[in-house]
Amino acid sequence: MTTPEIIGTSGAGFATNPAFRALLTDASDATGADLDALLGQIADMELLVVPGPQGDPQALVVYRRLDAYAVEIEYLAVAPAVRRQGVARALVNRVQALEAAMVVARTDDDAIGFYRDSGFQCSASATDPRWPDRQRYICVLPHVPLVRNPETDSSSVEWVNGSPAPVQVAVVEPRESWTDDFAALAGRIRSALGPKAVSVEHLGSTSVPGLLAKPVIDVVLAVDDPAAEADYVPDLEAAGFALRLREPRWYAHRLLVAAEGNGLPAVNLHVFAPGCPETSRMRAYRDWLRRHPADREAYARIKRSAAHEVNARGGGMGLVMDYNAVKEPFIRDLYAKIYAD
């Protein structure tokens, strides 16, 4: 593939250009007055185009910054004459190179194959009101420096209703019920939040078949702004969850658990923004362990040893954070292996 010429520009200069308007219609389905309104909406966003021999755009990508870690592609389109030549992938790669960020895209069945083939991690997403009958996906292209070198600031931990007390740290053999437990939790979350639940994923040890784990389901929920708790926490509380932890300076992480007496499976519900590097790390770790039985078995041994050590140190009880600290060297080394691969 020959890398196409790509230039940064402004949509204002193409407002009446038929080729540009056709590309934007292809990406958005907007025509006429709706297309004119869309041109106004993207005026403050970033725009890259691939010019043709006469200067008319043959492809475009419109994107915007989400936060310190991610940008989101709003519209991506390639003219029929230059499709299947790597133009769309070149545009995506240029966005990531310019922004040094995770790249987020939301799409449907028509384009999901492109994003998967381009290295994006893709998950089912909430329905978009503009296309209520289409299955939607959120796709994230990891930026390797961000996932290889994660944030480590734990100075902002804010426990809700007191810090955790020691418990018996137990790891158990894998249970078939964990898949059903996740499905029940995900259904409860999606019903509570509707389109505000950008994605709901099963990560952590209970998501790896054959791996022993603490019998607590790790669920990762993406919402547009985890810090805007009023937008989602009351709905989750009404659905049986309770806010337990805030970490404002660590990816704006929030943690909810099952409230007492609500009949929910034991759960750690982690809340991050779309395109959060930590979510991509967790997904890569899960997928690696699913594919590599030797590392899965080694991790199981570490988990058994860590639980025994922490319980023995505390007279039969310990803190989960201490259990996690014992596992940390193994996890760090495995991440290095994953990203070297």
Secondary structure, DSSP 8 states (H G I E B T S, - for coil): ------EEE-GGGGTT-HHHHHHHHHHH---HHHHHHHHHHTTTSEEEEEE-TTS-EEEEEEEEE-SSSEEEEEEEEE-GGGTTSSHHHHHHHHHHHHHTSEEEEEEETTTHHHHHHTT-EEEEE---TTSTTS-EEEEEE--HHHHHS-----TT-EESSS----B----B---THHHHHHHHHHHHHHHHHGGG--EEEEESGGGSTT--B-S-EEEEEE-S-TT-GGGTHHHHHHTTEEEEEEETTSTTEEEEEE-TTS----EEEEEE-TT-HHHHHHHHHHHHHHH-HHHHHHHHHHHHHHHHHHHHHTTS-B-HHHHHHHHHHHHHHHHHHHHH-
